[in-house]
Amino acid sequence: MQNKGTSQLLLAGAFLSALAVTSNAAAQEADAPQLTVGASFFTRYELRENFREVGLVGRRIGEGDGAVYRARLNLRSTELDVGNGLNASVLFAPQAAGYWGDVSGGLTDLGLGTHEAKLRIRRDQHWLDVGRFEMIYGEHLVVGNVDWNEFGRSFDGMRLHLAADDRGSYVDVFATQIAEGGAVGSTDPFGAGDTYFLGVYAGIGPMLASNLELDVYTFFLVDPRVTQGPPEAVDGDAAAEMTQGVRAKYRINSVVLRAEAGVQVGERIATDQDMLAFQVDADATVAVADGVKVAVGGQYASGDDPDTIDTFEGWNQLFPTAHKFLGLADVIGGRSNVASAIAKGRWAISPSVSVAADQHVFFRPQTAAGVDAYTGVETDIWGLWKLGRGLGLRAQYSLFVGNESGPAGSSELVHYVETQLRLDF
């Protein structure tokens, strides 16, 4: 029988042997990719009152209240040298999101979704993404991830990023699929029900000046086989809406000037009409004191003229974060047939506390006979308290006052309140 000292010696020897094996294995796998973890969580309470008076109903933008939440992981591998000057990595971002009470107290768990799942292949400053990924351009005016939403937006497809120089200029070329029409047992013709979003986006500002952002882009929304609209259009040739735009942002001392404009031509997929639409959005921001900024701006997005039957003039907003520009209460909705003027104020009271206010005045360029173009005004006030690293508490109140003789059809006070707790790391 072994004594206590001998047992301890054997245990120590076994531990050292295991450690040596582990160290050797780790050395052999030194080039294997490792996993980095990021995460975000938020929960937000929302309260809406008198939205029904301006014709808005529904769970998200309508009467009533509710609390949403989202928990998202960002699991990213370090890069793996795959040879030929190429490095590869994988990003997987699962998330659970929904409304409080949907599955609470029962015997069903919330479903787990996939926000991003992509392979990135990189050479130097150029890379190719394949899979499911976010796309964010400029201020999210045409394409954004809608991060305030509990699900957010992402796209399925591929995107090639080419660095034009070492100062930050670049060109993105992407092809994504928005809808798939095929189904098991389907007898529909090739391409029926499919929709594709294709584009080229170039940031060329750094080529010209260090304090200039200048972007140009061309996007296509394509239906390879029209299955909507009048009978003669169904199962017809492909329809495509083309959006061409330019964005500029110029910083000079305490002033920031920003403008973005676009025009749309082609065929309106939903109606098979010729398109001719446009939008413009601009503002000027001035730092008037330490931590204090004020801004003024305006925007116009064309609406469809009912007298031109063969042409559709309504701007298609594509995939933006719309309420960032059109009021946080979301009474106005999407960027189409809308014009507005806006004044903004931002005050960083301290490194951890800030407050802000926006004032909007809205109009509808196209209205029915006898309806005023003036739609209403909206005031948004909110504050952010940074409780700690990546942890913040946000509170907001919005008030919309419509024109009873305008598109809103009511002058009732429309209230929106939200409170959000969020952590990002």
KAJO-V389867 format. One record per backbone hydrogen bond with DSSP energy under -1.0 kcal/mol. NH is the residue of the N-H (numbers start at 1). CO is the residue of the C=O. If there is no record, write none. Layout:
BEGIN
nh=NH co=CO
nh=NH co=CO
END
This chain:
BEGIN
nh=7 co=3
nh=8 co=4
nh=9 co=5
nh=10 co=6
nh=11 co=7
nh=12 co=8
nh=13 co=9
nh=14 co=10
nh=15 co=11
nh=16 co=12
nh=17 co=13
nh=18 co=14
nh=19 co=15
nh=20 co=16
nh=21 co=17
nh=22 co=18
nh=23 co=19
nh=24 co=20
nh=25 co=21
nh=26 co=22
nh=27 co=23
nh=28 co=24
nh=29 co=25
nh=30 co=27
nh=32 co=29
nh=36 co=76
nh=38 co=74
nh=40 co=72
nh=41 co=423
nh=42 co=70
nh=43 co=421
nh=44 co=68
nh=45 co=419
nh=46 co=66
nh=47 co=417
nh=48 co=64
nh=49 co=415
nh=54 co=51
nh=55 co=52
nh=56 co=51
nh=64 co=48
nh=66 co=46
nh=68 co=44
nh=69 co=98
nh=70 co=42
nh=71 co=96
nh=72 co=40
nh=73 co=94
nh=74 co=38
nh=75 co=92
nh=76 co=36
nh=77 co=90
nh=78 co=34
nh=80 co=88
nh=82 co=86
nh=86 co=83
nh=87 co=122
nh=88 co=80
nh=89 co=120
nh=91 co=118
nh=92 co=75
nh=93 co=116
nh=95 co=113
nh=96 co=71
nh=98 co=69
nh=100 co=67
nh=102 co=99
nh=106 co=103
nh=113 co=95
nh=115 co=93
nh=116 co=93
nh=117 co=132
nh=118 co=91
nh=119 co=130
nh=120 co=89
nh=121 co=128
nh=122 co=87
nh=123 co=126
nh=126 co=123
nh=127 co=161
nh=128 co=121
nh=129 co=159
nh=130 co=119
nh=131 co=157
nh=132 co=117
nh=133 co=155
nh=137 co=143
nh=140 co=137
nh=144 co=319
nh=149 co=146
nh=153 co=145
nh=155 co=133
nh=157 co=131
nh=158 co=175
nh=159 co=129
nh=160 co=173
nh=161 co=127
nh=162 co=171
nh=164 co=169
nh=165 co=169
nh=170 co=203
nh=171 co=162
nh=172 co=201
nh=173 co=160
nh=174 co=199
nh=175 co=158
nh=176 co=197
nh=177 co=156
nh=178 co=195
nh=179 co=195
nh=186 co=183
nh=192 co=189
nh=194 co=191
nh=195 co=179
nh=196 co=222
nh=197 co=176
nh=198 co=220
nh=199 co=174
nh=200 co=218
nh=201 co=172
nh=202 co=216
nh=203 co=170
nh=204 co=214
nh=207 co=204
nh=208 co=205
nh=209 co=205
nh=212 co=209
nh=213 co=249
nh=215 co=247
nh=216 co=202
nh=217 co=245
nh=218 co=200
nh=219 co=243
nh=220 co=198
nh=221 co=241
nh=222 co=196
nh=223 co=239
nh=226 co=237
nh=233 co=230
nh=234 co=230
nh=235 co=226
nh=236 co=233
nh=239 co=223
nh=241 co=221
nh=242 co=265
nh=243 co=219
nh=244 co=263
nh=245 co=217
nh=246 co=261
nh=247 co=215
nh=248 co=259
nh=249 co=213
nh=250 co=257
nh=251 co=211
nh=252 co=255
nh=255 co=252
nh=256 co=285
nh=257 co=250
nh=258 co=283
nh=259 co=248
nh=260 co=281
nh=261 co=246
nh=262 co=279
nh=263 co=244
nh=264 co=277
nh=265 co=242
nh=267 co=240
nh=268 co=273
nh=272 co=268
nh=274 co=310
nh=275 co=266
nh=276 co=312
nh=277 co=264
nh=279 co=262
nh=280 co=300
nh=281 co=260
nh=282 co=298
nh=283 co=258
nh=284 co=296
nh=285 co=256
nh=286 co=294
nh=287 co=254
nh=288 co=292
nh=289 co=292
nh=292 co=289
nh=293 co=346
nh=294 co=286
nh=295 co=344
nh=296 co=284
nh=297 co=342
nh=298 co=282
nh=299 co=340
nh=300 co=280
nh=301 co=338
nh=302 co=278
nh=308 co=305
nh=312 co=274
nh=315 co=302
nh=319 co=142
nh=321 co=140
nh=324 co=321
nh=325 co=322
nh=326 co=322
nh=330 co=327
nh=336 co=334
nh=337 co=302
nh=338 co=301
nh=339 co=363
nh=340 co=299
nh=341 co=361
nh=342 co=297
nh=343 co=359
nh=344 co=295
nh=345 co=357
nh=346 co=293
nh=347 co=355
nh=348 co=291
nh=349 co=347
nh=350 co=353
nh=354 co=384
nh=355 co=347
nh=356 co=382
nh=357 co=345
nh=358 co=380
nh=359 co=343
nh=360 co=378
nh=361 co=341
nh=362 co=376
nh=363 co=339
nh=364 co=373
nh=371 co=368
nh=372 co=405
nh=375 co=362
nh=376 co=362
nh=377 co=401
nh=378 co=360
nh=379 co=399
nh=380 co=358
nh=381 co=397
nh=382 co=356
nh=383 co=395
nh=384 co=354
nh=385 co=393
nh=386 co=352
nh=387 co=385
nh=387 co=391
nh=388 co=391
nh=391 co=388
nh=392 co=422
nh=393 co=385
nh=394 co=420
nh=395 co=383
nh=396 co=418
nh=397 co=381
nh=398 co=416
nh=399 co=379
nh=400 co=414
nh=401 co=377
nh=403 co=375
nh=406 co=403
nh=409 co=403
nh=409 co=406
nh=414 co=400
nh=415 co=49
nh=416 co=398
nh=417 co=47
nh=418 co=396
nh=419 co=45
nh=420 co=394
nh=421 co=43
nh=422 co=392
nh=423 co=41
nh=424 co=390
nh=425 co=39
END
